[in-house]
Amino acid sequence: MRLHDQTFGLEKGYPRCSSSSSFEKPGYEHIRVFGGVYMDLRNRVIVNIRILKGLLAACKRTDCFTLPQPPGGPGPAQLSPSMAAMSLQSNTPEALRVVNLLQERNLLPPSPVSAPTPCLPQDLQKLNCSPEVFRSTLTSIPQTQALLNKAKMPLGLLLHPFKDLSQLPVVTSSTIVRCRSCRTYINPFVSFLDQRRWKCNLCYRVNDVPEEFMYNPVSRSYGEPHKRPEVQNATIEFIAPSEYMLRPPQPAVYLFVLDVSHNAVETGFLSVFCQSVLDNIDALPGDSRTKVGFITFDSTIHFYNLQEGLSQPQMLIVSDIEDIFLPTPDSLLVNLNECKELVQDLLKSLPSLFEKTMETQSALGSALQAAFKLLSPTGGRMSVFQTQLPNLGVGALQSREDPNQRASSKDIQHLSPATDFYKKLALDCSGQQVAVDLFLLSAQYCDMASLGCISRYSAGSVYYYPSYHHRHNPAQVERFQKDLKRYLTRKIGFEAVMRIRCTKGLSIHTFHGNFFVRSTDLLSLPNVNPDAGFAVQMSIEENLDDMQVVSFQAALLYTSSKGERRIRVHTLCLPVANSVSDIFAGADVQAITGLLACMAVDRSVTASLSDARDAMINASIDSLSSYRQFALTIQQPGLLAPTCLRLFPLYILALLKQKAFRTGTSTRLDERMFAMYQLKYQPLAFAMLMIHPALYRVDDLTDEVRIFSFIHVNSNSRTIPQPAILQLSVEKLSREGAFLMDAGTVMYLWIGRNCHPNFLTQVLGVPNYAYLLPELDTAESQRTRAFIGWLRDQRPFFPSLHIIRDESQLKPVFMQSMIEDRTESALSYYEFLLHVQQQISK
């Protein structure tokens, strides 16, 4: 908005209105006044009158610029560069508003950053796929690869394809309408040439509308194919007919493989596991065909005969781990409904069965081979619980971690697997529709870089509980219990494949996540779960000159736990841009950060950690340099960024200080590898909390002091306080306060040394608040627990809560997450900005 005092009528007698009015002077019809606030409707700018008058007065006093003439007079060139930029920004989208990062320090918004809205016609945008499911790093797709190269930003997609959805249209039809050429599913962004023909939005082939598609089952009308659910919903699920099946749908099959060595028994995990399965056995997803089985192992492999008709479970021990003899599979994998009592008896007896064992060896590799043989005929899910480094038989490993190198500022060694045994076995599992989920519960090095391959390439998940102990670490025990309940009861898809298609001219070249790539655009997913995220990198192979929009479609074909073959389809439509400015205006800073994190993980493993760190730093330098060179209208001093990328250097610095990529700070090798797995596997919303935690002040959550806003939760009539998100700097902490840090998988409640006694007594129940937050019958306690509970409910896993005082061992961990502050081995945020500016100026 131009700073013409005449424009707003501040001194020329234009009407002032208590309610609302418009200006009658020609050229100012777009100005509205709403009770002391001027709104420029043309440029979507809102200005408070009092602030504007003060700004104009200050400008007059300091002679920082000569007040311009009314429209038609001297142009922006006669202003100082900064004021000229302000003048020009009246016609600039908010996303491109220039921000000097070295001057504007408080850039972090008080509420979570939301995804940008693509610049599409309203009728298309309201049909578009939710960014929680399908998100692009650039919401305006460059017309050419040369234009993308000029912008120097990564082009890619982030997906959460099997996410739990509150509303999901499900269509049952004998005919699923698809393009005859590229096999795209009909979607809201196709065009109907007439009632009988539609044009594919990916390859532009004209297809016939099948007769059955002319009938709309929702409205029960005929002759309006464009109103069918498939054409009104960007996310939809089909119940597939028989041609989508290579074999009859498999049953839900769950095989549990448990470490029962002395180390495992000492941790106490076995009792927690058995009790959790007993508590949730009726909630396991499945139907009348559901099967379960159990294998335990130490230096030998133990099978359990649970066949119907036995009075109690029979244990079968195989000591030859080189050539494993597999007993009758039908007696080891049994129908849960028919043999539930025997399964329950086994779970009740397992903890006591091994409580006095002194066996210290672990033949994990042989146990996995036995489990693979057992599951191969049907496929299914293998859940492996391991507490130490495998040291016997195939897949045996040796410790590769040097504790003296944990804080090294040089390259970190041993990020790649020590053996290809686990990857090869994972690929065999994938071929037989078996996914392997790995639970590591250990205080010792387990070589996650090697063991994690069994899950990564079979579309499984990795869970890690460092220093797990049933007595000494209650926070980890609680987290394990909650995670296990979610794991056992969440929905699951079997024998799945996912294909991502895109408009002609675009191509996919790299995938990120846990899967096996079966062909160029087809991912093999023996299991798919609602907590898994994926990312893909893209390039522009052919110019998109004649296109206004492009589309992307992800189709997930899977077997439900009830034995139905289903297809879940997500379609995203984005505009095509022919200028660098439009590309920057559509940049999604969080999606860019998430994709760069995935790319950096790969680079750390295939090249080196220092290469990955350099690449991330260069990403921020290159994008801001390109912005200054090609998109900035008037050159100004300082480190300049568009509003949409104002947090990009902060997020890059956060990645450099994240456990996966940091150097110079003591970091266990397994913890580093687990952080890398999470960055590749977590959906974006959860990964961002790991990268840049959210910090809140929580000692003043009262009804009188509503810091930001309140959310009302209808399910149980709770009012949830919503405090503002604070910058991650010690400057924002106060010894008189209490602060909650949400780092995604973990939360920290930091208690200031002089915290108000009321908070200590009403919320923490002094003096007994060493580990867990007590449930006190006070308003303050209920508010604090409601807020923490609401944060936990936003994610599928359970973040443990650690209460930190000055003498706490976890205080350094909390302080390491203060990303904007300097440490011995890392720059502060301001120093990092100076470094970026220096590199841009070279």
N, C-alpha and C positions, 0 to 999 in steps of 0.2 A: 504494500500500500504506500503510495507516495505521501511524503510528509509535507503536503501543501496545506497550510492552515486554512486557505480559502476553500479547499476541497471539503473540509468538514464544517465550515461555517462557524469556526470558533470565535472569529472576530468580525464577521461580516453580517451578523444578524440573521443567519439562517434559522429556521424554526427549531425549537427545543421541545421535546415531547416527553411526557411522563409515561406514556404507554408505548405506542409505536407510530411512526409516520415515515414518509419518504420525502426526499427533496424534490422540489418542483423545477429547480434550475436545470436547463438542458445539459445533458452529459453526466448528471449525478443521480439518475433514476435508480441506479443499483445500490445507492446508500440507504440504509434503514437505521432508525434510532429506536432502541429498546431500553427505556428507563436508564439512561446514563451510559449506555454502551453503543458505540457505532459499529455497524456491520456492513462490510463491503461484500455484497452477495456475488458480484462477478468474480472476485478473486478469493472468496471464502476466508476473509480476514476479519477478525474481531478485535476491536481496539477499545479499551476503557478510556473514556473521555479525560478523566483525571490524570491518568498516566500520560496520555498524548499531550495534554496541555503542559504538563511538567517537562516532557521531553522537548517540546518546542521552545519553552521558556529557557531551558538550560542551553539549548543550541544558540538562542539569541544572545544569552549572557556571555558565552564563551567564544562566540564568533567561530565556532568549529565549522560552520558552513554558512553560505549566504542563502537565505530563504529563497527558494526558486519562485519564479513567476507562476501564475495560474497556467493550466494546460494550454499548450501552444507556445509557451515562452521557452526560455533556455532549457536544454536537456540535461541528462545525467552527467554528461562530460564536464559540466561546470562545477560539479560537486567534488568534494574530496572522495578518494576511492571508497572508503567505508560507507559514506553516506550515499554515494552513487549506487553502491551495491544494494543498500536498503531500499533505494528508490526502485531499482530494477526488480527487486524481489516482489513487488506488487503483482507482477505477472508470472511469478514463479510458483510452482507447486510447493507445498509445505515440505515434501520429501527432498526437494533440492535447495531449500533455504540454506545459505552458507553459514557454517559454524566454524569459528576459530577455536580449535581444540586447546590451544595453549592459554586462551583467555577464559573460556567458559568451562569451568572445572566441574560444576554440578550438573552433569548431563544425564545422569541415571534417572529414569522416570520413577515416580513413587509407586507405580503399579506395574505388573508384569508386561513386558514388551509383547505386543500383538503382531500377527503376521500382516504385511501390507496387503491391501485389496487390489487385485489386478484392474487395470484401466480398461474395462469392458463395458459395453452397453448394459444397462440395468437388467434387461430381460435375460441376458446370458449370465451375468454375474450371480443372479439369484438362483440359478440352476447349477452353479459351479460346485466342484467337490470341496469339502471342508478342508482347510489347511491342517487340521489335526490328523488327517488321513493322507493327504497328497499335497506336497509343497515343493515349489521350485525356488532355486537360489535367485533367479531373476524372474520377476513377474511380467516383464516385457522381454520377449525373446528377440535377440539381434537378428537382423535380416540376413547377415552374412557372417561367415567365420572371421573375416577380416575385421568386421565391426566388433565382434566379441573379443578378438585379440587386442583391439585398440582399448576396449574398456578394462581389460586385464582383470576380469572377475570370472570365477569358475561357474560353469553352467552344469546344473545337475538337479536331480529330484530326490526328495526324501519321502519315504513311504512308511505308513503304519497300517498295512493292508488288512490285518485280522483284528483290528482294534475292537474292543467292546463298544457297541453302539446302542444308544437308547432307542433309536428308531432306524429300522432297516427294512425297506420294502422287499418282500420275498415273492417271486413270481414262479408259479407252476405252469409250465406250458410244454406241449409236445414239440413245439417249434421255437427254437431260440434263434432270433433273427441276427445274422452276421453278414458282413461284407463277403461276397463270393471271391474277391481277389486277395485282400490282406487279412481276412478273418476277424476284423474289428467287430465288436458287439455294438448293436445299435444303441445310441445314446442321445442325450439332449442336444448335442452339437452337430448332428447330421442335418442335412436340409432335405425337405420333401419337395420334389419337383411338382408332384401332384399326389393324389391319394394313392396311386399305385406304384410310385417310384421314389426312391430316396438316394441321396448322394452321400457316400462315405466321407467323413471329415478327416480321414487319415490318408487315403490314397485317391480319393475323388472319383472312384468308380460309381456308376449309376447302377443301383440294384432294384429288383422288383420287390414289392411289398407282398408277403404271403397272404393268402386269403384269411388264415386264422388271425393274423395280426390286425385285420380290419376291425375286429371286435374288441372293445375295451371292457375288461372284466370289472373294473372299478365302477365306471358309470353305467355299465351294461348297455352301452350304445354301440352302433355300427357305423363305420365310415369315417372315423376320426383317429387314424393311427398315430397322429402327432400328440394325442392326449393320453396314450398308454403310459403305464408306470415306467417302462424302460426309457421313454423319451422325456420323462418329467423328473427323473432322479439321476444325479451323477454317481451315486453309490447305490447299487442294487444287487440282490442275490437271486440266482436262478436255482431251482431244483432241477438237476440235469437229467435228461433222458438217457436211455441205455447206451447210445452211441458215444457217450463221454466216459465209458468204463472199459478198461482193458481186461478186467476180471471182476467177479462179484465184489462189492465193497467189503473191505476187511473189517473184522470186529475190533473193538477197542482192546488192546493188549498191553498190559503193564508188567514189566519185569524189573524187580528191585535187586541191585547188586551191592552187597554191604561188606565193608571192611570190618572184620572182627578180630584183628590183631590186638596185642596188649595195648598198643598206643591208642587204638580206637576205643577200647573199653574204658581206658583211663579218661578220655574226654567226656564220656557219658552221653554221647550223641545217640547211641543205640536205643536207650530208653525213651528219649524224646521222639525219635523217629517212629518207634513202634506205637507209642501212645497216640501220635498224630494220625497215623494210618488207621488205628482203631477208631479214633474219634470221627474220621472223615470217610470211612469205608463206604458208607451208603451214598456219599456225595460224589464218588468217582464218576466222571462222565462215561456213559456207556448205555447198554441195553441188556437184553437177556443173553447176549452172546459174549459179554465182557469176560476177559481172561486175566488172571494174575499169576505171578510166580515169584520165587525168591531164591537168590544164590548168595551164600556168604563165603568169604575167603580169608585166609591168612597165608600160610605156606602151602596149604592144600585148598581144594575147591569143595564146597559143601552144597549139595542139592537137597531139595525137600519135596518128598512125595506127599501130595495133598489130594490124592484121588478119592473120589466119593466112595464111601463104604468103610474107610479106615476109621479106627477108633481114636487115633491121634496121628499127628504128622510124623513121617519117617525121614530121618536124616541120612543122606547117602554121601560118603566122603570119597573123593577121588584124589589120590596122592600123586599120581603120574601126571604132572602138569605139562609135560612136553607133548604128550599125545592123549588128549582128554577123551575119556569114554563118556558119552552122553547117554544117561538112562532114558527110558521111554518118555519122549516129550509130552505126551498126553497126561502123564502123571505129574509133570513138573509145572506145566502151564494149564491151570484148571479154570473151569467156569466159576466165576465168583458167586453167582447166585446159588449154584448147586453145592458149593464147597465152602460157604462162608464161615461156618463154625470151625472147620479145620484151619482156615486162614487166621481166624481170630485166636485160636489156641496157639498157633505158631508165634504170632506177634506177642502174645502174653509171656511166652516161655523164652524167646530169643535172648533178652538181656541177661537172664540168669544162666543161660546155657554156656555163655563165654565169660562170665564175670571173674573166673579165677585163671583165665588163660595166661600163659607166659610166652606165647608165640609172638615173636617180634617181626617176622618176615612178612612180606607182602607180594603176592603173585598176581598183581592187578591185570597184567597183560593176558595171562592164561584165563582169568575169570571173564575178561571181556570177550575172548575168543569163544568160550563156552556159552556165554549169553548170546553172542551173535548166532551161533549154531542153533540155539533154542528158538530164537525169534525169526530166523530166516524164512521158514515156510509161510508165515503170516504177515510179518512186519509188525511194527508197534513201537512202544517207547521203552527205552532202557534208562533207568535212573541209577546212577553210580555214586556211592558215598565212600570217599577215600580220606584217610587222615595222615598219610605219610608218603614218602618217596617210594615208589615201587622198586624193590631190590632183589627180586627173584624171578627167574624164568624170562620168557619173551617180554620185551618192553621194559626191562629193568633199566633204571636210571641211576646216575651218580650225581651228587651235589655239584652244581657249577657256580654257586654263588660265593663270592668272596666278600664277607662282611665289611672288610676294609675299603671296598670299592663302592659301597652304597651311596656315599656322599661325593663321589667323584664328579669333577667338573668336566671330565673328558668323556669320550664316547662310552656308552654302557654296552657291555658284552652280553652275549647269550640271550638275546631277544628272539632268536629263531630256535626251532626245535632241535634237540640233540639227536633225535632219531626220526625216521619217517614211518615207524611202525604204527603210530597212532593215527597218522593221516591216511595211510593205506587201509587200515581197518575201518576208519570212518567212511572212506569211499566204498568199501565193500558193504558196509551197513546201509549207506544211501541207496545202493543198487538194489537192496532187498527191502526197501521202505522201513528201515530202522533208524530212529534218531536216538542219540545218546546225550543225556543231560548229566552234567558232572557237578557234584557237591564236594568241595574241598573244605575240610574242617581241620585246621592244623596250625600249630604254633611254629612248626619247622618248615624249611624250604621244601616245596613239592614239585618244582619245575613245571609251573603252569604253562610256560612257553611250549613244552612238549605235550603235556597231558591235555591242554585245551584244544588241541587239534582234533581229538575224538568228537568233540561237540561242534567245533567250527565247521567242519566239512560234512557233518551229518545233519545239519540244521537243528542242533540242540542248543542248550543254554549252559552257561557256567555260573555257579554260585560259589562264593568264597567267604569263609568265616575265619579270619586269622585269629589265632590265640583262643580258639573255641575251648571252653571248659564249663562243665555244668555247674560248678561251684564258684570258680574264680572269675567268671565273665558272664554275669547274668544278662547284660545288655545283648550280647551275641546269642545267648540262648533264646531270649525273647524274639529276636529277629529271625532266628532259624525256625522257631515255631510258627511265626506269622507267615514267613515265606513258604514254608512247607504246606501250610493249610491252603494258601493261594495256589500253589503248584499242583496240589492234589485235586482241587475242585474246579479250577478254571476250565473254560471250554478248550477243546483241542481238535485240530484237524489232522487226519492221517493221509498218507500217500498223496501229498499235494505237489502241484507244480504251479509256478507263477511266471507269466509272460508279460513283458512291458512293451507296448507298441507306441509309436509316435508318428506324427505327420511326416509324409514323404519329404526328404531333404534333411531331416534330423536323424542322428544315429546314437546308439548307446555303446560305450566302449569299456566301461569298468563298473563292476558291482561291488557293494560293500555290505557285509552282514554275515550271517551264518547260513551256509548253503553249499551246494555243488552246482556249478554252471554246466548244464547239460548241453546247451547250444548257445549261439550268440545272444539270444534274448530270452532263454528259458532257464529258470532256476528250479532245481530239484529240492523239494522240501518234504522229506519223509514225515515230519511232524511240523505243524504250524501252530503257534500259540498267540494269544492276543497281546502279549507284552513284547513282541519282537518288532524291531524296526529295520529298515533297509535303506540304502542310498545307491544312486547310480550317477555316473558322470556321463555327460553328453557332448556331442560336437555337432557342428552344422556342415553337412557334406555338400549340400546344394543350396544355392541362394533361395531365399524365401520371398523373392521380389513381388510376386503377384498375390501374396497372402496377407490378409488382415489379421487372421488368428491361426494358431496351431493348437493341436490337441495331443494329450498323452493318455494312454489307457493301460491300467494294470488289471489283469484278470487272474484270479486265484482259484484254481480247481482243486477241490479237496473232498475227502470223505468225512462226514460228521461222525461224532461218537455214537450216533444212533444208526449209522449205516447208510445215510443218504449221501449221494454224490451231489455236491453243490458247487456253484461258480459265483464268486463274489467279484464284482466289476466296479472299478473306480475310474472316472474320466475327468480330466482336468483340461480346461480351455484357457489359453493365454494369448494376449495380443502380440503382434509382431511390431518391433520398433526399428526405425531407420536412422536414429540419431543416438549419439553417445549419451546425451542428456536424458533422453527417455529411458535408456537402459539403466543409468544410475538412479533415476527416479523410481524405478521398479525393483531396486535391489532389496532383497530380504536378508538383513544382516545376520539373523540367527541361523537361517538355513545355510548361508555361506559359511558361517563358522562351523556348523555341524558337518558339512561336507569336507571342509579343510581338515577337520579333526580326523575324519576317516582316512583321508589321503595321507595325513601325517603318520598315522599308525602304520600304514603299509610301507611308507618310506623308511620309518624307523627300523622295520624288520628286514626289508630288502636291501637298504643302503646303510644308513646309520642314523642315530638319534640327532646328531649335530646337523646332518643334512635336512632332516625333518624340521628342526627348529629354524634353520635358515630359510627354508621354503615358506614357513608360516610368516616370519618377519617380512620376507620379500613380498608376500601376498598383500600385506597392508601397505607397504611402501609403493608397490606398483599401482594398486587401485587408486590411492590418493594422488599419486603422481599423474596418472591418466586423467583423473577428475580435474586437476589443476590445468593440465595441458589442453584437454579437449572439451570440457564441459563448463568451466568457469568463465562467466561472461566478462568480469572485470578482475584483473589480477590485483591481489592484495597481499600484504605481508602476513606472515603467520602460517600455522599448519591448518589448512582449510579442508573441510569435509562437508558433503551434503548432509542434511539432517538424517536421512535414512541410513547413513554410514557413520554417524557420529560415535557409535559405540564399538566400531570395528577394531580400532587399535586397543581398546580396553579388553575386548574378548580375545584378541590375539595374545596380549600379555597374560591374560588369565590362562590360556592354553599353555603358554610357556612355563607357567608356574603350577600347572596341573600335575598330579602325581604321575601321569603317563609320560610326560615330556620334561619334567624339571631336572636340573642338574645342580650339583653342589649342595643338595639337601639329602640327608639320609633317607633312602627309600628302598624297601625290600624289593627284590626282583619279582617275586610273585605278586606283590601289591601293584607294582608298575604294570605288569602284564595284565592283571585283572582290570585295571583302569583302562588299558588299551582295548580289551575285549568289550568293556561296557560302552566306550565311545563308538565302537563299530556297530554295536548291537541294540543299544537303547534307542527308543523313539526320541525325536528331537527335543521335546519338552523336558524330558528327564535328563538327557545329556547336557542340556544347557545349565541345569542346576549344578551338575557336577563340574562344569567348566567355570561358571560364575555364580557362586552361591548367593542366596537372598538373605539379607541381614535385616532384622526387625528389632525395635525396642518394645519390650513386652511388660515392663513393670508398671505401666500406666494405662493398661487396657481397662478403662472404666467407662460406664455409660455416659459420664459427663465429658470425658475427653475422647472424642471419636476422631482418631488421628487421621484416618483417610476416608474410610467408609465402613459400613457394616453389611454383611450378607445374611439374609434370612434363609435358613435351611428348612424347607417345609416338612421334610421327612420326620423330624423329631422336634420341630418348633424351636430350634436353637437360633440364637442370634450370634453370628460369628464376627468378631472384630477384625478389621482389615488394616493393620498399621502400615505406614509407608515403608517402602524398601529403601534402605540406607546404603550409602557408598561403603565399599569394603576397605575401610581405613580406620586405624586406631583413633584418629581424630573424632570419629563419630561415636566412639565408646565413652561412657561416663562411669566413674567409680560409684556413682550414686544410683546407677541403673542396672537393669537386667536385659540381655540381648539374646535373641534367638537367631542362630545361623542355620539355614536350610541348605544343605549341600547335596540334596538328592537322595543318596543312599544312607546318609547319616545326618543327624541334627545335633547342634551343640547349644546348650543354654549357658551363657557366660554370666556369672554373678559378680557384679562390681564389689570391690572390697568394702565400700561404704553404702551398699545397697540398702534401701529403706527397710527398716525392721518390719513394717507392715507386710511387704512382699515376702520376706523370709518366713514369717509366721503363717500368713494366709495362703501362700502358694506352695512353699517348700517344706513347711512343718519342721522348722529348725529344732534340734540340730541334725536330724536324721534325713539328710538328702544327698547321700553320697552317690547313689547310682540311678535310682528310678524316681520319677515325679509322682509324689503321693496323690491319692484321690481324696482331697479334703472337701468337707461340706461348707465351703465358703464361696462367695460370689467371685472373688479374685481367682481362686483355684479353678472354678468352673469355666471362667472366661479363658484363662491360659490354656487349659486342657482342651477346650472347644476349638481354639485356634490351631493348636498343634494337631489335634485330631482331624480338623478340616484339611490341613496341609497334607497329612498322611493319606487321607482319602482320595487325594488327587492323583495318586500313583498306584500301580498294581503291586509294588513291593513294599516292604515295611522298613522305613528308615529308623534305626535305633537312635535313642536320645541320650546324650551324655551331658551331665551337669558339671560345669567347669568352674572351679574356684582358683584363687591365686596360686595355691600350692598343688593344683591338679597336674598330673603327668600329661594330660591332654592339652594343657594350655598352649604349648608350642604348636601343636597341630592346628588349633583354632587360629592362632596368630599367623600361621603360614597361609591361611586362606584370606588374609587381609591383602588382597591383590594389589591395591593401589600404593602400598607402603614398600619401602626399600628393605631388602634383606642383605645378608652378607654375600649372597651369590646371585642376586637378581635385582634388576633396576626397579625403581618406583615407577608409577604410572607417568608422572611428569617427566622423569628422566627418559622413559621409553618414547614419549612423544617428541622430546628433543632429538633423540636418536633418529626417529622416523623423519623428522623435518630435515635433519642434516643430510640424510641419504637422498631425500627428494631434491635438495638444493644442489647436489653435486653436478 
